[in-house]
């Protein structure tokens, strides 16, 4: 039997194949709450990957790099929002109509970027759930979903976002990208782990999620 030829969005990619195998071997850990601990809000995000041979969504990949690219967004700035202006992944808080965390991630990604993950993406798996380390931040548990987008179009950003851009995965391994940064948050000056790509500082929960992804790929 002759195998059918894969479409452009499904061509074999060594990095994505390795990532899919790693996620299958180790599903993301779920946060376990104590019996007397109040249930926090739930949220979900999507780590949207674009194969190296995929058509550009918002212009060509940076430097024409052949590595798969990851979608990052910049939150719009709103007074009182603790994540205002941060670099993040598409996603947000669960709504009553969301049956699963994946429903939350797909719905929020559609609302924020116009990417239809339910019909034009493959869910590879989940990373470990996590929550803010700082007690002054809202109590919330976030489940990250890793997906490969098979169809592309221009990003249609909602008012909640100031920007959206694709970063080739190999950029995160470039010298000087993974480095400490000084930030001011909630009136305090902190030195935090970060990735700095094209002038964008990735820190906080987004840095922790991204580091999980990069460790699995490595």
GITAQUI-V299446 format. One record per pair of residues at least 24 apart in sequence whose ideal C-beta (glycine too) atoms are under 10 Angstrom apart, sorted by the first residue. I is the first residue (numbers start at 0). GAP is how many residues later the second one is. Records with the same first field share a line. If there is no record, write none. Layout:
BEGIN
I = GAP ; GAP
END
This chain:
BEGIN
6 = 143 ; 144
7 = 43 ; 45 ; 46 ; 47 ; 142 ; 143 ; 144
8 = 41 ; 42 ; 44 ; 45 ; 46 ; 111 ; 112 ; 113 ; 139 ; 140 ; 141 ; 142 ; 143
9 = 41 ; 43 ; 112 ; 138 ; 140
10 = 40 ; 41 ; 42 ; 43
11 = 39 ; 41
12 = 36 ; 38 ; 39 ; 40 ; 41 ; 53 ; 54 ; 55 ; 135
13 = 38 ; 54
14 = 34 ; 36 ; 37 ; 51 ; 52 ; 53 ; 154 ; 155 ; 202
15 = 33 ; 34 ; 35 ; 36 ; 52 ; 106 ; 108 ; 130 ; 132 ; 153 ; 201
16 = 107
17 = 198 ; 199 ; 200
18 = 28 ; 30 ; 49 ; 105 ; 106 ; 127 ; 129 ; 150 ; 194 ; 197 ; 198
19 = 102 ; 104 ; 105 ; 126 ; 128 ; 196
20 = 103 ; 104 ; 195
21 = 102 ; 103 ; 124 ; 191 ; 193 ; 194 ; 195 ; 196
22 = 100 ; 101 ; 102 ; 103 ; 104 ; 122 ; 123 ; 190 ; 193
23 = 100 ; 101
24 = 100 ; 191
25 = 99 ; 100 ; 101 ; 102 ; 190
26 = 98 ; 99 ; 100 ; 101
27 = 73 ; 97 ; 98 ; 99 ; 100 ; 101 ; 102 ; 115 ; 116 ; 117 ; 118 ; 184
28 = 97 ; 98 ; 99 ; 100 ; 101
29 = 71 ; 96 ; 98 ; 99 ; 111 ; 113
30 = 97 ; 98 ; 99 ; 100 ; 110 ; 111 ; 112
31 = 97
32 = 108
36 = 102
37 = 101
38 = 100 ; 102
39 = 91 ; 92 ; 98 ; 99 ; 100 ; 101
40 = 52 ; 53 ; 90 ; 97 ; 98 ; 99 ; 100 ; 101
41 = 51 ; 52 ; 53 ; 56 ; 59 ; 62 ; 87 ; 98 ; 99 ; 100 ; 101
42 = 48 ; 49 ; 50 ; 51 ; 58 ; 61 ; 62 ; 65 ; 86 ; 88 ; 95 ; 97 ; 98 ; 99 ; 100 ; 101 ; 162
43 = 45 ; 46 ; 47 ; 48 ; 49 ; 50 ; 54 ; 56 ; 57 ; 58 ; 59 ; 60 ; 61 ; 62 ; 63 ; 64 ; 65 ; 82 ; 85 ; 97 ; 98 ; 99 ; 100 ; 101
44 = 28 ; 43 ; 44 ; 45 ; 46 ; 47 ; 56 ; 59 ; 60 ; 63 ; 64 ; 82 ; 97 ; 98 ; 99 ; 100 ; 160 ; 161 ; 164
45 = 25 ; 43 ; 44 ; 45 ; 56 ; 58 ; 59 ; 60 ; 62 ; 63 ; 64 ; 66 ; 67 ; 69 ; 71 ; 75 ; 77 ; 98 ; 99 ; 100 ; 101 ; 103
46 = 24 ; 25 ; 42 ; 43 ; 44 ; 58 ; 77 ; 79 ; 80 ; 97 ; 98 ; 99 ; 100 ; 101 ; 159 ; 162 ; 163 ; 165 ; 166
47 = 24 ; 25 ; 41 ; 42 ; 57 ; 61 ; 65 ; 67 ; 69 ; 73 ; 97 ; 98 ; 99 ; 100 ; 101 ; 116 ; 118
48 = 72 ; 73 ; 75 ; 97 ; 98 ; 99 ; 100 ; 117 ; 120 ; 164
49 = 65 ; 71 ; 98 ; 99 ; 100 ; 102 ; 116 ; 118
50 = 97 ; 98 ; 99 ; 101
51 = 116 ; 117 ; 118
53 = 94 ; 95 ; 96 ; 97 ; 98 ; 112
54 = 96 ; 97 ; 98
55 = 96 ; 98 ; 110
56 = 56 ; 57 ; 58 ; 92 ; 94 ; 95 ; 96 ; 97 ; 98 ; 107 ; 108 ; 109
57 = 94 ; 95 ; 96 ; 97 ; 99 ; 105 ; 106 ; 107 ; 108
58 = 95 ; 106 ; 107
59 = 106
60 = 105 ; 106 ; 107 ; 110
61 = 103 ; 104 ; 105 ; 106 ; 109 ; 135 ; 136
62 = 105 ; 107 ; 108
63 = 104
64 = 102 ; 103 ; 104 ; 105 ; 106
65 = 102 ; 104
66 = 100 ; 101 ; 102 ; 103 ; 104 ; 105 ; 106 ; 150
67 = 80 ; 98 ; 100 ; 101 ; 102 ; 149
68 = 80 ; 96 ; 97 ; 98 ; 99 ; 100 ; 101 ; 102
69 = 76 ; 95 ; 96 ; 97 ; 98 ; 99 ; 101 ; 102 ; 127 ; 140 ; 143 ; 144
70 = 38 ; 42 ; 44 ; 76 ; 78 ; 84 ; 93 ; 94 ; 95 ; 96
71 = 91 ; 92 ; 93 ; 94 ; 95 ; 123 ; 125 ; 128 ; 130 ; 134 ; 138
72 = 36 ; 39 ; 40 ; 82 ; 84 ; 85 ; 87 ; 88 ; 89 ; 90 ; 91 ; 92 ; 133
73 = 83 ; 87 ; 88 ; 89 ; 90 ; 91 ; 126
74 = 37 ; 85 ; 86 ; 87 ; 88 ; 131
75 = 81 ; 82 ; 83 ; 84 ; 85 ; 86 ; 87
76 = 85
77 = 81 ; 82
80 = 79
81 = 50 ; 52 ; 54 ; 55 ; 56 ; 103 ; 104 ; 122
82 = 49 ; 54 ; 55 ; 121 ; 122 ; 123
83 = 78
84 = 77
85 = 97 ; 99 ; 114 ; 115 ; 116 ; 117 ; 118 ; 119 ; 120
86 = 76 ; 78 ; 80 ; 107 ; 108 ; 109 ; 110 ; 113 ; 114 ; 115 ; 116 ; 117 ; 119 ; 120 ; 123
87 = 24 ; 73 ; 114 ; 116 ; 117 ; 118 ; 121
88 = 53 ; 55 ; 56 ; 113 ; 116 ; 117 ; 120 ; 121 ; 124
89 = 25 ; 27 ; 65 ; 67 ; 68 ; 70 ; 71 ; 74
90 = 51 ; 52 ; 53 ; 54 ; 118
91 = 50 ; 68
92 = 45 ; 47 ; 49
93 = 46 ; 47 ; 49
99 = 43
100 = 25 ; 28 ; 40 ; 41 ; 42 ; 43 ; 44
101 = 24 ; 41 ; 43 ; 45
103 = 38 ; 39 ; 41
104 = 37 ; 38 ; 39 ; 40 ; 42
105 = 39 ; 41
107 = 50 ; 52
108 = 36 ; 38 ; 40
109 = 46 ; 48
110 = 45 ; 47 ; 49
111 = 43 ; 44 ; 45 ; 46 ; 47 ; 48 ; 49 ; 52
112 = 40 ; 41 ; 42 ; 43 ; 44 ; 45 ; 48 ; 51
113 = 39 ; 40 ; 41 ; 42 ; 43 ; 44 ; 50
114 = 32 ; 34 ; 36 ; 37 ; 38 ; 40 ; 41 ; 49
115 = 33 ; 35 ; 37
116 = 28 ; 30 ; 31 ; 32 ; 33
118 = 31 ; 32
119 = 27 ; 28 ; 29 ; 30 ; 31 ; 32 ; 33
120 = 24 ; 26 ; 27 ; 28 ; 29 ; 30
121 = 24 ; 25 ; 26 ; 27 ; 28
122 = 24 ; 25
123 = 24 ; 92
124 = 91
126 = 81 ; 82 ; 83 ; 84 ; 85 ; 86 ; 88 ; 89
127 = 80 ; 81 ; 84
129 = 75 ; 78 ; 79 ; 82
130 = 74
131 = 72 ; 73 ; 76
132 = 71 ; 72 ; 75
133 = 51 ; 52 ; 54 ; 56 ; 70 ; 71
135 = 49 ; 50 ; 51 ; 52
136 = 48 ; 49 ; 67 ; 68
139 = 65
141 = 63 ; 64 ; 66 ; 67
142 = 66
143 = 61 ; 62 ; 64 ; 65 ; 66 ; 68 ; 69
145 = 63 ; 66 ; 67 ; 70
162 = 37
164 = 32 ; 33 ; 35
166 = 28 ; 30 ; 31 ; 33 ; 35 ; 43
167 = 29
168 = 41 ; 44 ; 45 ; 48
169 = 47
170 = 24 ; 26 ; 27
171 = 25 ; 30 ; 38 ; 39 ; 41 ; 42 ; 45
172 = 41 ; 44 ; 45
176 = 25
177 = 24 ; 29 ; 32 ; 33 ; 36
180 = 26
END
